[in-house]
Amino acid sequence: MKIIDLIKMGLRNLSRRKARTALTVLGVVIGTISIVAMVSIGLGMSESFEKQYMQNGEMTIIRIEQYGAIIDDKGEWIGSKDQVLDDNLVNMLRGIEHIKAIAPMIETQVTLKSGKYTSWAQVRAIGKDAFSEFGFPELTGGSYPSAENNKNFVFSYEMLHNNFYYSNGRKYETKEIDPAVDKVELTFPAYNYNRNPRKKEFVLQIKDYAAMGETENWEHNYYCYMDIDYFKEIYRKYAATLTVEDRKKALAAIERYSIVYVNVDNIKNVTAVQDAIKELGYQTYSDMQYLEPLQKTSNMLQLVLGCIGGVAMFVSAINIANTMVMSIYERTREIGIMKVLGCMVKDVRKLFLFEAAMIGLIGSIIGVALSFLASMAINKYGGPIFAALMQGSGVYDVGEAKFSIIPWWLPIVASALGIAVGVLSGYLPARRATKISAIEAMKANA
Amino acid sequence: MEATERKKIIEVKNLKKTYIMGQEKIKAVEDVSFEIYDGEFCCLLGTSGSGKSTLLNLMAGIEKATSGSIIIRGKDVVRMNESQLAKFRQTSEGFVFQSYNLIGTMTAVENVELPLVFKRVGKKKRRQMAEDMLKKVGLGERMKHKPSEMSGGQQQRVGIARAFVSKPRIIFADEPTGNLDTRTTKEVMELISEMARANKQTIVMVTHDNSLANYADRIIRISDGKVLSIEETGKNKESDKKEGQITNEDNRQ
């Protein structure tokens, strides 16, 4: 038999019992929808977990902070301790495996002025190599500090767009600053240390700059950065303007780092590196440590949801097998006739397998199409349900999260699964059909 | 003398078929040997339960013989596997059944096409062949009708068209007129024998009806699974024209 004739005959047979075929197809449709919807919800949830945490920073970055939180086994904060972050620690960290980069950082507050507009800026002074090693965002202007020029002041997105303000008591206005055009002056706040009244206030004209674009990482959106060596240079100049006793205090303050950043070579090693740092006696933070239990929960959830879909698919497989067995009973005589007329046994088998596979294919195509609708509906109306489900998981901003994601491979996998279910459940009935003797046709009773 | 000149197309040798029904062994065909010649109309005549239908099924390869051999066109049907048999049926055998055995969901022309579909004949060609064949059996006007829309006689004509369409050398007919009235029986029998004679095809017909045996060249009487007698009706010898054709064919081959 030619393939085209086989297909035509198969389709004709399916359309012969339209209601039965439709019901069997419906079974596959339901099975496919459950699998696709369940998997898509699982994927959607795990992606929204990741996305939420991406907003906090890079996944491979570990932070060691001056005030290390003490966290118990359940992840609850129970206290904090003062940690000494100095060059000694940096040297110890260099001995730990899988660390790609270490960036000690001094955090301080400065005042920025541009004409009549003022802004407070939280400045982080960090080694200039860190700008390439710690996933800093693309610049919209200027360049990051480098070996050639380390004097660049790195403006955050928020700083340039929303933070400069002017207020004279009656009105309040903000200004967008373009460091390429607007002059910006940097001063250190007067309330920390007392200035030597005989010295002039330290003022730095910012000439070289870098402007960071907006990113999902909120740290980069709010913090401004400088090269640590250049920072120390201007800080010493600033310290020189202070009274003698405050000068010592001010210089001592930058001996210790505020935060030490550690970049791990691979997301898989983050936990191991964190444990190693903990052994040195330091508390650490990383987004991984929050994400990991969430990922486990979400994997578990995906598995459970997938199983629910699997059960629906299994039922539809039984359904197909039942339909095929019924169909063979009905067509026993016809199969006998076909054999007497010279139909090859393998063609009989192919015919039934084709019919079963078609049920699977049609069902899964309709199922996939409906799944897209279901997915849209879940994303649109499922918010409150998932907000309740994800409560306490640390995921906020549920409103924007997608609960159901259908990646490009899911429809393909679902259709393949539909066909596979059809073929598998059609296999035994098809084998049975081939065993039907041509004698059935010869029996005289019509 | 003439009999030896004729070419054997089917040779049945020591054929046995035993059914096992529970504890009992039923011998349906008991050590039967006979020959059927190329181009003849041979009738297997016997009462119901005589084993004649079993014999036909064995010859057609539909049932497996217990022992013995059936050599058709030089090949032993008994020793063929399923796919060899299917190929053999495609090329050499046609079937006409008592209950017509048309496929109810297909039109007349589609039913006639079916053997050609299995034979992988192209769509246009097989439609043409099927239409020609239906015209030959006088159903040129009813090609698009389904079996349920036709009378018994018409259905059997479709059955005959289907049996002849792939031009098989042998046509097996099992009580082809069993469900038809006398007038239609006559028409159908004449159609079968005319068509077979026109193409020098061999007919093996099973019947219990003595009157039908008159259409045959030879009658093999079967009783209790054994060959009772083999009679030449003399029809073959009466026709000079036919004998000439046979000789021609023999010379050619």
Chai-1 contact restraints between the chains, C-beta under 6 A:
chainA,res_idxA,chainB,res_idxB,connection_type,confidence,min_distance_angstrom,max_distance_angstrom,comment,restraint_id
A,M1,B,F118,contact,1.0,0.0,6.0,A-B,restraint_1
A,K2,B,R120,contact,1.0,0.0,6.0,A-B,restraint_2
A,D5,B,V117,contact,1.0,0.0,6.0,A-B,restraint_3
A,R16,B,T105,contact,1.0,0.0,6.0,A-B,restraint_4
A,E334,B,I103,contact,1.0,0.0,6.0,A-B,restraint_5
A,I337,B,N101,contact,1.0,0.0,6.0,A-B,restraint_6
A,V340,B,F95,contact,1.0,0.0,6.0,A-B,restraint_7
A,L341,B,L114,contact,1.0,0.0,6.0,A-B,restraint_8
A,L341,B,P115,contact,1.0,0.0,6.0,A-B,restraint_9
A,G342,B,A86,contact,1.0,0.0,6.0,A-B,restraint_10
A,G342,B,R89,contact,1.0,0.0,6.0,A-B,restraint_11
A,G342,B,Q90,contact,1.0,0.0,6.0,A-B,restraint_12
A,G342,B,P115,contact,1.0,0.0,6.0,A-B,restraint_13
A,G342,B,F118,contact,1.0,0.0,6.0,A-B,restraint_14
A,C343,B,F118,contact,1.0,0.0,6.0,A-B,restraint_15
A,M344,B,S83,contact,1.0,0.0,6.0,A-B,restraint_16
A,M344,B,A86,contact,1.0,0.0,6.0,A-B,restraint_17
A,V345,B,E82,contact,1.0,0.0,6.0,A-B,restraint_18
A,A438,B,I62,contact,1.0,0.0,6.0,A-B,restraint_19
A,I439,B,I62,contact,1.0,0.0,6.0,A-B,restraint_20
A,A441,B,N101,contact,1.0,0.0,6.0,A-B,restraint_21
A,M442,B,N57,contact,1.0,0.0,6.0,A-B,restraint_22
A,A444,B,Q98,contact,1.0,0.0,6.0,A-B,restraint_23
A,A444,B,S99,contact,1.0,0.0,6.0,A-B,restraint_24
A,A446,B,S99,contact,1.0,0.0,6.0,A-B,restraint_25
